[in-house]
Amino acid sequence: MSHTLLRRAAAPAFVLALGVVAALAQDVPEPKRTKLGLYLTASQATDMLAEPGAVLVDLRSRGEVAFLGLPERADVHIPYMVMPMMAEYSAASGGYGLEINPDFPGDFRGWAEANGVGPDTRIVLMCRSGNRSARAADLLSEMGYRNVYSMIDGYEGDKAREGPGKGRRIVNGWRNAGLGWSYTIRPDQAYPADR
């Protein structure tokens, strides 16, 4: 099927997704907003990813993917942030900080070129809960990619604000939506720099 026919066949779903994105944009918290303003929930992302040509990039750290699994549908894992060798504890956040992966732009571009991902490809970015995916979406838009969607609830979702699960990531997200995931990382999903 030609590229033009593929675009026409996907057009109704794409128009529907644009309507969802427009409705969602006004409700997106500031830290999860992107320059492009393209957002999806995990459940909405599965619909877009069912269309030909859309790709899912897992941006989480190696540790997150190794210990929490990744979506079966993920096309590739390319961490936007990494754990430094000598990570420092932050009392304010109650955890250890990550740092920007300096190789992310080049690693993404190399993977994209090798896999036919161009400036107009629909790219869905997923992190833990939607903050890192927003920053990565901004970077990819600066690199010339025009259809970069941030999955606003990510893999684990947002923390519950009240109730018995208060403080736990049980509200939304890929895993909480019951979407397919696995602890096994396929060779084609592995971070290209680690292959």
MOKASUL-V577669 format. One record per residue. N is the residue number from 1. SS is DSSP state (h for helix, s for strand, l for the rest). PHI is phi as a letter, one per 20 degrees, with the letter a starting at -180 (none if undefined). NEAR is the number of other C-alpha atoms within 12 Angstrom. Layout:
n=N ss=SS phi=PHI near=NEAR
n=N ss=SS phi=PHI near=NEAR
This chain:
n=1 ss=l phi=none near=9
n=2 ss=l phi=f near=9
n=3 ss=h phi=g near=14
n=4 ss=h phi=f near=10
n=5 ss=h phi=f near=11
n=6 ss=h phi=f near=18
n=7 ss=h phi=f near=21
n=8 ss=h phi=f near=16
n=9 ss=h phi=f near=17
n=10 ss=h phi=e near=24
n=11 ss=h phi=g near=17
n=12 ss=h phi=g near=15
n=13 ss=h phi=f near=24
n=14 ss=h phi=f near=29
n=15 ss=h phi=f near=16
n=16 ss=h phi=f near=17
n=17 ss=h phi=f near=29
n=18 ss=h phi=f near=23
n=19 ss=h phi=f near=17
n=20 ss=h phi=f near=25
n=21 ss=h phi=f near=30
n=22 ss=h phi=f near=18
n=23 ss=h phi=f near=17
n=24 ss=h phi=f near=25
n=25 ss=h phi=g near=26
n=26 ss=l phi=f near=16
n=27 ss=l phi=e near=18
n=28 ss=l phi=f near=25
n=29 ss=l phi=g near=19
n=30 ss=h phi=g near=16
n=31 ss=h phi=f near=17
n=32 ss=h phi=d near=38
n=33 ss=l phi=e near=30
n=34 ss=l phi=c near=35
n=35 ss=l phi=f near=26
n=36 ss=l phi=f near=26
n=37 ss=l phi=m near=32
n=38 ss=l phi=d near=38
n=39 ss=s phi=c near=45
n=40 ss=s phi=b near=46
n=41 ss=l phi=e near=44
n=42 ss=h phi=g near=40
n=43 ss=h phi=f near=28
n=44 ss=h phi=f near=33
n=45 ss=h phi=f near=42
n=46 ss=h phi=f near=30
n=47 ss=h phi=f near=24
n=48 ss=h phi=f near=36
n=49 ss=h phi=f near=33
n=50 ss=l phi=f near=20
n=51 ss=l phi=f near=25
n=52 ss=l phi=f near=25
n=53 ss=l phi=n near=25
n=54 ss=l phi=e near=34
n=55 ss=s phi=c near=35
n=56 ss=s phi=d near=42
n=57 ss=s phi=d near=46
n=58 ss=s phi=e near=44
n=59 ss=l phi=e near=48
n=60 ss=l phi=f near=43
n=61 ss=l phi=f near=32
n=62 ss=h phi=g near=30
n=63 ss=h phi=f near=20
n=64 ss=h phi=f near=25
n=65 ss=h phi=f near=34
n=66 ss=h phi=f near=19
n=67 ss=h phi=e near=14
n=68 ss=h phi=d near=22
n=69 ss=l phi=n near=30
n=70 ss=s phi=b near=41
n=71 ss=s phi=f near=42
n=72 ss=l phi=g near=28
n=73 ss=l phi=e near=31
n=74 ss=l phi=g near=40
n=75 ss=l phi=e near=33
n=76 ss=s phi=a near=37
n=77 ss=s phi=d near=42
n=78 ss=l phi=c near=44
n=79 ss=l phi=f near=40
n=80 ss=l phi=f near=38
n=81 ss=s phi=c near=30
n=82 ss=s phi=c near=26
n=83 ss=s phi=e near=22
n=84 ss=l phi=f near=18
n=85 ss=l phi=g near=10
n=86 ss=l phi=d near=11
n=87 ss=l phi=f near=13
n=88 ss=l phi=d near=16
n=89 ss=s phi=f near=14
n=90 ss=s phi=d near=11
n=91 ss=l phi=f near=9
n=92 ss=l phi=f near=9
n=93 ss=l phi=e near=10
n=94 ss=l phi=m near=9
n=95 ss=s phi=a near=12
n=96 ss=s phi=d near=17
n=97 ss=l phi=e near=20
n=98 ss=s phi=d near=25
n=99 ss=s phi=c near=21
n=100 ss=s phi=g near=22
n=101 ss=l phi=f near=24
n=102 ss=l phi=f near=16
n=103 ss=l phi=e near=19
n=104 ss=h phi=g near=32
n=105 ss=h phi=g near=27
n=106 ss=h phi=f near=20
n=107 ss=h phi=f near=25
n=108 ss=h phi=f near=37
n=109 ss=h phi=g near=23
n=110 ss=h phi=f near=19
n=111 ss=h phi=f near=27
n=112 ss=h phi=f near=29
n=113 ss=h phi=f near=14
n=114 ss=h phi=f near=13
n=115 ss=l phi=d near=18
n=116 ss=l phi=m near=19
n=117 ss=l phi=e near=28
n=118 ss=l phi=d near=26
n=119 ss=l phi=g near=20
n=120 ss=l phi=d near=21
n=121 ss=l phi=f near=32
n=122 ss=l phi=f near=38
n=123 ss=s phi=d near=42
n=124 ss=s phi=d near=45
n=125 ss=s phi=d near=52
n=126 ss=s phi=c near=51
n=127 ss=l phi=c near=46
n=128 ss=l phi=f near=41
n=129 ss=l phi=b near=37
n=130 ss=l phi=o near=41
n=131 ss=h phi=e near=33
n=132 ss=h phi=f near=36
n=133 ss=h phi=f near=42
n=134 ss=h phi=f near=39
n=135 ss=h phi=f near=33
n=136 ss=h phi=f near=41
n=137 ss=h phi=f near=42
n=138 ss=h phi=f near=29
n=139 ss=h phi=f near=28
n=140 ss=h phi=f near=37
n=141 ss=h phi=f near=28
n=142 ss=h phi=f near=18
n=143 ss=l phi=e near=20
n=144 ss=l phi=o near=19
n=145 ss=l phi=e near=27
n=146 ss=l phi=d near=25
n=147 ss=l phi=c near=35
n=148 ss=s phi=d near=41
n=149 ss=s phi=d near=51
n=150 ss=s phi=e near=50
n=151 ss=s phi=e near=51
n=152 ss=l phi=f near=45
n=153 ss=l phi=d near=40
n=154 ss=l phi=l near=46
n=155 ss=l phi=e near=48
n=156 ss=l phi=e near=36
n=157 ss=l phi=n near=30
n=158 ss=l phi=e near=32
n=159 ss=l phi=e near=23
n=160 ss=s phi=f near=17
n=161 ss=l phi=e near=13
n=162 ss=l phi=b near=13
n=163 ss=l phi=n near=11
n=164 ss=l phi=f near=11
n=165 ss=l phi=e near=13
n=166 ss=s phi=g near=13
n=167 ss=l phi=n near=14
n=168 ss=l phi=d near=18
n=169 ss=l phi=e near=25
n=170 ss=l phi=c near=26
n=171 ss=l phi=e near=27
n=172 ss=l phi=b near=28
n=173 ss=l phi=n near=36
n=174 ss=l phi=g near=41
n=175 ss=l phi=f near=30
n=176 ss=l phi=f near=26
n=177 ss=l phi=e near=24
n=178 ss=l phi=m near=20
n=179 ss=l phi=e near=25
n=180 ss=l phi=f near=21
n=181 ss=s phi=b near=24
n=182 ss=s phi=b near=22
n=183 ss=l phi=f near=18
n=184 ss=l phi=e near=19
n=185 ss=l phi=e near=28
n=186 ss=l phi=f near=23
n=187 ss=l phi=g near=15
n=188 ss=l phi=f near=22
n=189 ss=l phi=e near=32
n=190 ss=l phi=f near=28
n=191 ss=l phi=g near=31
n=192 ss=h phi=g near=27
n=193 ss=h phi=f near=21
n=194 ss=h phi=e near=15
n=195 ss=l phi=f near=14
